[in-house]
Amino acid sequence: MTREIETEALAAYRRYIEVRGRIVAQRRSWEELADFFTEDAVFIDPAWGRVEGRDNIREFMRASMQGLEDWSFPELWTTVDGHRVVTMWEQRIGPAADGRKNTQPGISVLYYAGDGLFCYEFDQLNMAHVLEDLRAMKWRPSGAFHAPPAEPVRDWSLPPAWRHLETEA
């Protein structure tokens, strides 16, 4: 059963990344990523904190990415362990003074719930590094930019209905 779950989880994640690639190319909208999550899913963002529920994830995706349309997130590697998908990626913002993109490494942990859906995503990257790069490039948000909440919720637990997945590998 574990092998089947891992195969399903990886296939669902590849579809997620395919859609994200189309979003970065500005052929789709960020809100569409919410369709990969269960109704009761939790998304943890390093700046925005905990977002609960598919509808709130949809709104978070819309609001958090406004004004950041030139940012991208290419994958470096991905592995699957039971219901868990763990991936390392780069956050690319820029341009830097030399014309290249500034990059910061990030890690995501997703829990696969079945039926092509995830019930949880935890994204982590060094926000100090991001802020250093933004200062160095003298970045200013566009008029459409939405700042993260002043006091984000930092609870990183899985949704209650899916906590059993923590021990299932």
SVG drawing of the C-alpha trace seen along z (x, -y; Angstrom):
<svg xmlns="http://www.w3.org/2000/svg" viewBox="-14 -51 41 53">
<polyline fill="none" stroke="black" stroke-width="0.4" points="0.0,0.0 2.8,-2.4 4.3,-2.1 0.9,-2.9 0.4,-5.9 3.9,-7.2 3.2,-6.8 -0.1,-8.6 1.4,-11.4 4.3,-12.0 1.9,-12.1 -0.3,-14.6 2.7,-16.7 3.9,-16.7 0.5,-17.9 0.8,-20.6 4.2,-21.7 3.0,-21.7 0.2,-24.1 2.6,-26.2 4.8,-26.4 1.9,-27.7 1.1,-30.2 4.7,-31.5 4.5,-31.9 1.4,-33.9 -0.9,-31.5 -2.9,-30.6 -3.7,-32.2 -2.2,-31.5 -5.7,-30.7 -5.8,-27.6 -3.3,-25.9 -6.0,-25.7 -7.7,-23.0 -4.9,-20.6 -5.9,-20.8 -8.7,-19.2 -11.5,-21.4 -9.9,-21.3 -6.2,-21.6 -3.6,-23.7 -0.9,-25.8 2.0,-27.1 3.9,-30.0 7.1,-31.4 5.8,-35.0 2.0,-34.6 1.9,-31.8 -0.9,-29.3 -3.8,-29.4 -6.7,-27.0 -9.2,-25.7 -9.3,-25.5 -11.2,-28.8 -8.7,-30.6 -5.8,-29.0 -7.3,-30.3 -7.5,-33.8 -4.0,-33.6 -2.6,-32.5 -4.3,-35.4 -3.3,-38.1 0.2,-36.8 1.4,-36.7 0.1,-40.1 3.0,-42.3 5.4,-39.3 4.6,-38.2 8.3,-38.0 9.2,-35.6 9.7,-31.9 10.2,-28.7 12.0,-26.0 12.4,-22.5 15.8,-21.2 14.8,-17.7 11.8,-15.9 11.4,-12.7 8.4,-10.8 8.0,-8.9 4.6,-7.3 2.1,-10.2 4.9,-12.8 6.3,-14.7 9.5,-16.6 11.0,-19.0 13.8,-21.5 13.3,-24.5 14.7,-27.9 12.9,-31.1 14.1,-33.4 13.6,-37.1 15.5,-39.8 17.2,-41.1 20.3,-41.4 22.9,-44.2 24.7,-41.9 21.5,-41.2 21.1,-37.6 18.2,-36.6 18.6,-36.5 18.0,-33.0 17.1,-31.5 16.7,-27.8 13.4,-26.6 12.0,-23.3 8.4,-22.1 6.7,-19.2 3.3,-18.2 1.0,-15.4 -1.0,-13.5 -4.6,-12.8 -5.6,-10.8 -7.7,-11.5 -5.0,-13.8 -5.3,-16.2 -3.0,-17.4 -4.2,-18.2 -1.0,-20.1 1.9,-22.1 4.6,-23.6 7.0,-25.9 10.2,-27.0 12.9,-29.4 15.3,-31.9 13.2,-35.1 16.3,-37.1 18.0,-36.0 14.9,-37.1 14.9,-40.5 18.6,-41.0 18.2,-40.4 15.1,-42.7 17.1,-45.5 20.1,-45.0 18.0,-45.2 16.1,-48.2 12.9,-46.4 9.6,-48.3 6.3,-46.6 3.9,-47.4 0.5,-49.0 -1.1,-45.5 1.2,-44.1 -0.3,-42.8 1.9,-42.6 1.8,-39.5 -0.1,-39.8 1.8,-41.6 1.2,-38.6 0.9,-35.4 -0.3,-32.2 2.8,-30.0 1.0,-26.7 2.5,-24.2 0.4,-21.1 -1.5,-19.1 -5.3,-19.5 -7.0,-17.5 -8.6,-15.0 -5.2,-14.2 -2.8,-14.0 -2.7,-10.2 -0.6,-10.7 2.3,-11.9 3.0,-8.3 2.1,-6.6 5.2,-6.2"/>
</svg>
